[in-house]
Amino acid sequence: MTRVLDVSGLEGGYDKVQIMNGVDLYVDEGEFVTVIGPNGCGKSTFIKLIFGIATYYKGSVKHKGQEVSGWRTDSLVNRGIAYVPQVDNVFPSLSVRENLEMGGISLPTPLLESRIDRALDMFEDLRPRMNDVAASLSGGQRQMLAISRALINDPDFLLLDEPTAALSPLYQQQIIERIDALRAKGITVLIVEQNARLSLSRSDRGYIFSNGKVVHTAPASEILVDPQINEYFLGTKKD
């Protein structure tokens, strides 16, 4: 099995402010892996480090065996890695179609149209909204648009930062289900999520971060039934 992501001893942050303190983590081809942990533990910074938009200090990040530590984002995109941030992930003044076109701006028109159509097969809610500006979409529809745009460049590895944040329970469920369905399209998924239970229910494995480090990792099914983890991370702690 191909190891899509192999991270060892990763340290980094923002300029001189260190957030990550030596992270070891891996994702195999076809997996859905979730990173959880308390606010401020470094989850989002970690995924930004992988995608080259936080400050890399040291450690190893390998994509399919190739060292990519500190690479520029465009080089990572060319390797088939896509990233969907939690906020500011669509162009609100552009139409849905224009947003999707921005995802493949360098592609020839026939290929771009084919990729757009394929992305919309995953997110049918967007088809009747193609000419509407993104600002008019609901939060769930905006997230669908952001993920759809990321798919235009035909990635095989998708990084997602809090894709269900601030969404209704219905949209949270829909988004996670459709992210999981991407695996059938050959896409490996690494997701950072606050809604731990929802994401872990679809995941193969989970990692728990605290203070910029991995403090626990296990199959997602084990994390979901672990009493101690349930108490502190999955919302069942009693007063």
C-alpha positions as CSV (number, residue, x, y, z in Angstrom):
1,M,0.0,0.0,0.0
2,T,1.3,3.5,-0.9
3,R,2.0,5.8,2.0
4,V,0.5,9.1,0.7
5,L,1.7,11.2,3.6
6,D,4.5,10.4,6.0
7,V,5.3,13.1,8.6
8,S,8.2,12.8,11.1
9,G,9.4,15.2,13.7
10,L,7.5,18.1,12.2
11,E,8.1,21.5,13.8
12,G,6.8,24.9,12.7
13,G,4.4,27.7,13.3
14,Y,4.0,31.3,12.2
15,D,7.2,33.2,11.7
16,K,9.0,32.9,15.1
17,V,6.0,31.6,17.0
18,Q,6.4,27.8,17.3
19,I,3.1,25.9,17.3
20,M,4.0,22.3,16.3
21,N,6.5,20.5,18.5
22,G,7.5,17.3,16.7
23,V,4.6,15.6,15.0
24,D,4.7,12.0,13.6
25,L,1.7,11.0,11.5
26,Y,1.0,9.0,8.4
27,V,-1.9,8.5,5.9
28,D,-2.1,5.5,3.6
29,E,-3.6,5.5,0.2
30,G,-7.4,5.3,0.3
31,E,-7.7,6.2,4.0
32,F,-9.9,8.8,5.7
33,V,-7.9,10.1,8.7
34,T,-9.2,12.6,11.2
35,V,-7.2,14.9,13.5
36,I,-9.0,16.1,16.7
37,G,-8.0,17.9,19.8
38,P,-8.8,21.0,21.9
39,N,-8.9,24.5,20.5
40,G,-5.4,25.9,20.1
41,C,-3.7,22.5,20.0
42,G,-2.2,23.1,16.5
43,K,-4.6,21.1,14.3
44,S,-5.1,23.8,11.7
45,T,-1.4,24.8,11.8
46,F,-0.4,21.3,11.1
47,I,-2.4,21.0,8.0
48,K,-1.2,24.5,6.9
49,L,2.4,23.3,7.4
50,I,1.8,20.3,5.1
51,F,0.4,22.7,2.4
52,G,3.2,25.2,2.7
53,I,1.2,28.1,4.2
54,A,2.7,28.1,7.7
55,T,6.4,28.5,8.6
56,Y,8.3,25.3,8.4
57,Y,11.1,24.8,10.9
58,K,12.3,21.2,10.6
59,G,11.2,17.6,10.3
60,S,10.2,15.5,7.4
61,V,7.0,15.6,5.2
62,K,6.9,13.0,2.5
63,H,4.2,12.7,-0.2
64,K,4.3,9.3,-1.8
65,G,7.9,8.9,-0.8
66,Q,9.0,12.3,-2.1
67,E,10.3,14.8,0.5
68,V,8.1,17.9,0.2
69,S,9.0,19.7,3.4
70,G,8.7,23.5,3.0
71,W,7.6,23.2,-0.7
72,R,5.6,26.0,-2.3
73,T,1.8,25.5,-2.5
74,D,1.8,25.5,-6.4
75,S,4.4,22.7,-6.4
76,L,2.2,20.7,-4.0
77,V,-0.9,21.2,-6.1
78,N,1.0,19.9,-9.1
79,R,1.7,16.8,-7.1
80,G,-2.0,16.2,-6.6
81,I,-2.5,17.7,-3.2
82,A,-5.5,20.0,-2.6
83,Y,-6.3,22.0,0.5
84,V,-9.7,23.5,1.6
85,P,-9.3,26.1,4.4
86,Q,-12.0,26.6,7.0
87,V,-12.7,30.3,6.1
88,D,-12.3,32.5,3.1
89,N,-12.6,29.4,0.9
90,V,-14.7,30.9,-1.9
91,F,-14.8,34.1,-3.9
92,P,-18.0,35.6,-2.6
93,S,-18.4,38.2,-5.5
94,L,-18.0,35.6,-8.2
95,S,-20.7,33.2,-9.4
96,V,-20.6,29.5,-8.6
97,R,-19.4,28.7,-12.1
98,E,-16.7,31.4,-11.9
99,N,-15.5,29.9,-8.6
100,L,-15.2,26.5,-10.2
101,E,-13.4,27.9,-13.2
102,M,-10.9,29.5,-10.9
103,G,-10.1,26.1,-9.7
104,G,-8.8,25.1,-13.1
105,I,-7.9,28.4,-14.7
106,S,-4.9,26.9,-16.6
107,L,-6.9,23.9,-18.0
108,P,-8.1,23.7,-21.6
109,T,-11.8,24.5,-21.8
110,P,-13.1,21.0,-22.7
111,L,-11.1,19.5,-19.8
112,L,-12.2,22.2,-17.4
113,E,-15.9,21.7,-18.3
114,S,-15.5,17.9,-17.8
115,R,-13.9,18.5,-14.4
116,I,-16.6,20.9,-13.4
117,D,-19.3,18.4,-14.4
118,R,-17.6,15.7,-12.5
119,A,-17.3,17.8,-9.3
120,L,-21.0,18.7,-9.6
121,D,-21.9,15.0,-9.7
122,M,-20.7,14.9,-6.1
123,F,-22.4,18.1,-5.1
124,E,-25.7,18.2,-7.1
125,D,-27.0,21.0,-4.8
126,L,-24.8,23.5,-6.8
127,R,-26.1,22.7,-10.3
128,P,-29.2,25.0,-10.0
129,R,-27.0,27.8,-8.5
130,M,-24.3,28.0,-11.1
131,N,-25.1,31.6,-12.1
132,D,-25.7,32.8,-8.5
133,V,-22.9,34.7,-6.7
134,A,-21.2,32.6,-4.0
135,A,-22.2,35.2,-1.4
136,S,-25.9,34.1,-1.8
137,L,-25.2,30.5,-0.9
138,S,-25.8,29.0,2.5
139,G,-22.9,28.0,4.7
140,G,-23.2,24.3,3.6
141,Q,-23.4,25.2,0.0
142,R,-20.3,27.4,0.2
143,Q,-18.4,24.5,1.8
144,M,-19.6,22.3,-1.1
145,L,-18.4,24.9,-3.5
146,A,-15.0,25.1,-1.9
147,I,-14.5,21.3,-2.0
148,S,-15.8,21.2,-5.6
149,R,-13.3,23.8,-6.6
150,A,-10.5,21.9,-5.0
151,L,-11.5,18.8,-7.0
152,I,-11.1,20.6,-10.4
153,N,-7.3,20.0,-10.5
154,D,-8.0,16.2,-10.1
155,P,-6.1,15.8,-6.7
156,D,-5.5,12.4,-5.2
157,F,-4.9,13.7,-1.7
158,L,-7.3,16.2,0.0
159,L,-6.6,18.2,3.1
160,L,-9.6,19.7,4.8
161,D,-9.6,22.2,7.7
162,E,-12.9,22.1,9.8
163,P,-15.2,21.5,6.9
164,T,-18.4,21.3,9.0
165,A,-17.7,24.3,11.3
166,A,-20.7,26.5,11.9
167,L,-23.0,24.4,9.6
168,S,-26.4,23.0,10.5
169,P,-26.5,19.3,11.6
170,L,-28.0,18.4,8.2
171,Y,-25.3,20.0,6.2
172,Q,-22.6,18.6,8.6
173,Q,-23.8,15.1,7.9
174,Q,-24.1,15.7,4.1
175,I,-20.6,17.2,3.9
176,I,-19.0,14.3,5.8
177,E,-20.8,11.8,3.8
178,R,-19.7,13.3,0.5
179,I,-16.1,13.7,1.7
180,D,-16.2,10.0,2.6
181,A,-17.6,9.2,-0.9
182,L,-14.6,10.8,-2.5
183,R,-12.6,7.7,-1.5
184,A,-14.5,5.8,-4.2
185,K,-13.0,8.3,-6.7
186,G,-9.5,7.4,-5.6
187,I,-9.0,10.4,-3.2
188,T,-7.2,10.0,0.1
189,V,-8.5,12.3,2.9
190,L,-6.9,14.0,5.9
191,I,-9.3,16.1,7.9
192,V,-9.0,18.4,10.9
193,E,-12.4,18.5,12.7
194,Q,-14.0,19.9,15.8
195,N,-17.0,17.7,15.3
196,A,-14.9,14.7,16.4
197,R,-17.7,12.1,16.7
198,L,-19.1,12.8,13.2
199,S,-15.8,12.7,11.4
200,L,-14.5,9.7,13.3
201,S,-17.6,7.7,12.4
202,R,-16.4,7.8,8.8
203,S,-12.7,7.6,9.5
204,D,-10.3,4.7,9.4
205,R,-7.9,6.2,12.0
206,G,-7.7,9.2,14.3
207,Y,-5.0,11.3,15.8
208,I,-5.4,13.4,19.0
209,F,-3.3,16.6,19.3
210,S,-2.4,18.5,22.4
211,N,0.1,21.3,22.7
212,G,1.4,20.8,19.2
213,K,2.0,17.1,19.6
214,V,0.3,13.8,18.9
215,V,-0.8,12.4,22.3
216,H,-2.8,9.5,21.0
217,T,-3.5,7.6,17.8
218,A,-5.7,4.6,17.2
219,P,-8.3,3.2,14.8
220,A,-11.3,5.5,14.7
221,S,-13.6,2.8,16.0
222,E,-11.5,2.4,19.1
223,I,-11.4,6.2,19.8
224,L,-15.2,6.4,19.5
225,V,-15.7,3.8,22.3
226,D,-12.8,4.8,24.6
227,P,-14.4,6.2,27.8
228,Q,-11.5,8.6,28.6
229,I,-11.4,10.1,25.1
230,N,-15.2,10.3,25.0
231,E,-15.1,12.3,28.2
232,Y,-12.6,14.9,27.1
233,F,-12.9,15.1,23.3
234,L,-16.3,13.8,22.2
235,G,-18.6,15.9,24.3
236,T,-19.7,13.4,27.0
237,K,-17.9,14.9,30.0
238,K,-20.2,15.1,33.0
239,D,-20.2,18.1,35.3
